[in-house]
Amino acid sequence: MPYRLLIVDDDTDLLSILGDIFREENYAVTLCSDGSEAIQRCQSSFFDLIITDIMLPGASGIDILREVKRNRPETMVILITGYASLETAINAIREGAYDYITKPFKLEQIKLVVKNALEKIALIKENKELLKKLEQAYEELRLVKQILGTNTAPKLTHGIPSTNTEKTLISDDLTPHLMTDRMRLSAGSFVNDLERISLLRDKGLITTREFEICKAKLLQNLR
């Protein structure tokens, strides 16, 4: 999905030029010449990045910034300002604006600032996705430990293996009598948990034997 940009400026010629430039970059671009309309757009739609002049009819670029940071904090805002409002732009950075550009500016300059902002957005999204996967992996391992009734951490093979070595949570001589009967699972949660331990087996995080022991324990708790 292309990045979604909202560009706001009452200079319709500049607005049109910026719209053409960023559409050529394959971004989804929305144009506004009025601050109040821009705020309404922000309330009804999500934008990854907003480029807005500070001085606008209806509502200022600062008003847009505050509205966005209140309701869409992940959206980044770049301010366009004249020299007379430079101090205002600097203060806006403290309020959460990503950057500002002073008029007059070269098109390559604003393209670079936008590129940097979108790279930061991509990095933030990637970090969130990685954190989500880590949390999911932790929860899956916690589930297995709960099913197995052990609080011991996985023991990894020492050294660097020359071939694929299974990493086990329990040794081969462990038997189901070490399990705990404290879990009483519904049929719905059984299917859920079975899918999760199947995924762990497929990823190589538990062995086939460990999978079978976990599955047997889940079936036992259904009785």
N, C-alpha and C positions, 0 to 999 in steps of 0.2 A: 504494500500500500504506500503511495507517495506521501511525503510529508505535506501537512496542511498548513498553509500560510495565510494570514490575514494582513493585508497592507492597508493602512489608513493615512490619507493625506488629502487636504482640501485643494491642493494643486493638481488639477485633473490631468494635466500634461505629464507631470512627474509620475502620478499614480499609474497612468496608462503605460509609461515606459517601464516602470518597475514590474508591473504585471506581466508584460511581454517577456522581460528578461527571465523572470523566475518560472514562467510557464515553459520556456525553452529548456530549463533545467529539469523539467518533468515533475515540478511540484504542483500540488492542487492549490490554486491561488484564488482567494476571495478579495475583492476590492471594495473599500468604503471611503467616502469623502466627508463623513459626518461622525463625530465622536459618539453621539447617542446611538446611532445605528450600529456602530462598531460594538458597543457594549451589549446591545440586543443580540447581535450575532454571536458574541462570546457566551451569552447565556443559553443560547439554543444549540450551539455547535461547538465541537472541540477543535482547537488549533494547536499544532505543535509549536508554532512560532508566530508572533505578532510584530510587525514593523509599523510603528506609528509616529507621526509628527506630534510634537507636544502641543502646539497651538492649533486648535481645531474648533469648528462650530459645534454647538450642542454639548460637548463634553471634551475635556482636554486629554492629551495622551497620558497624563498622570492619573486622571480618573480611570482611564482604561486599564492602566497598570495595576492600580489598587483593586479594581473589580476582578481582574484576572487572578491576582495573587491571593485574593480572598476565596475564590471559588474554583480556580484551576491552577493550583500552585505549580504543577509540573510544566505549564506552558511558559515558554521564554518570551521575553519582550525586548525588542531593540527600539530605542527612541531616536527620532530624527529631530534635531534642534538647530536653531540659529544661534549665533554667538551671544545674543542678548539673553538667551535662556540657558546658557551653559551651566551656570550654577544650579539651576533647577534640575538639569539632567544628571549632574553629579549627585545631587541629593536623591534622585530617583534610583540611582544604582544602589544606594543604601537601603532603599525600599524593596529591592529585589529585581530591578531591571538587569538584563544580561549585559547590555552595552549601549552606547549611544554613538551617533554619527552626527557631525556638525555640517550644516550647509554652508557653502556648496561642497559637494563631495563627488568623487569619481565613481563611476558605476562599478569598476573593479574593486573599489574599497568596500562598498556595501555587499558585493558578492562574497568577498572574503569573510566579512563579519558574519554573514548568514551561514556560510559554509562551516565556520568554526562553531557557531551556535548549534547547528544540526548535528555536527560530530559529537558535541557534548551531550545532546539529547540522546543520540544513539548509544553512547557509552553508559549513560544513566539507565536506559532501558535494558541494556545488556547486563549491567550489574544487578538490576532488580530480578532479571530472569535467572541469573546464576544463584542469587540468594534464595529464590523460590525453589530451585532444584536442590540446593543444599538442605533446605528445611525439609523438603519432601523426602530426601534420602535419609536424613536423620530420623524422621518420623517412621519411615519404613523399617529401619534398623531397630528402633525402639519397640516397634510392634513385634518383631521377631524375638527380641529379648524377653518381651512380656509373655509371649506364647511359650517360649522355652523355659520361662521361670528362672532366668539367670541375670545377674547384674554385672557379670564379668564382661570386659571389653573384648573385642575380637583380637585373637593372637595372630600376628602376621609372621610369615616365614622370615627368618633372619637372612640378611644378605640379599644380593640381587639374583633372582632365579634365572637360569639359562633357558628354561622352558616355562610354559604357563603353569603356575602352581596355584592350586585352589586355596583360598583364604577361608578358614572355617571359623564359625562361632562356637562350635562344640566339637569334641573329639569323637572318633568313630565308636568308642566304647560306651558313650553316653546312651542311656536307654530312656524310654518314656516315663519310667518311675520318677525321674527328676523333674517332671513337669508339675505345674501347679494347677489345681482345679478351681482357682478363684475366679476365672473368667467364664461367664455365661453369655454366650453370643446368640443373637437373633439370627434367623436365616439370612436376612439382608446383610448384616455385618459379616456373616460367614463368607458370603460371596465376595464382598468387598475385600476382606482380609486375604482370602485365597488368591484373588487377582494380584494383590500387592506382593505376597510372598512368591507368586509365580514370576512376577517381574524381577524380583531380587535374584531368583534362580537364573533367569534368562540373562541377567547382567553379570552373572558370575560372583555375586556378593555372598551367596550361600550355596552349599553343595546340594546335589540331588538328594542325598541322604537327609540333610537338614530340612529340605523342602518336604520330604515325605513325613518326617517326624512332626513338623509344624502342621501339615495337613491332617495327620491323624489326630493331633491334639484338638484342632478346630472341630473335627467331626465328633470327637468325644464330648466336647462341650455343648454340642447340639442335642445330645441325648438327654 
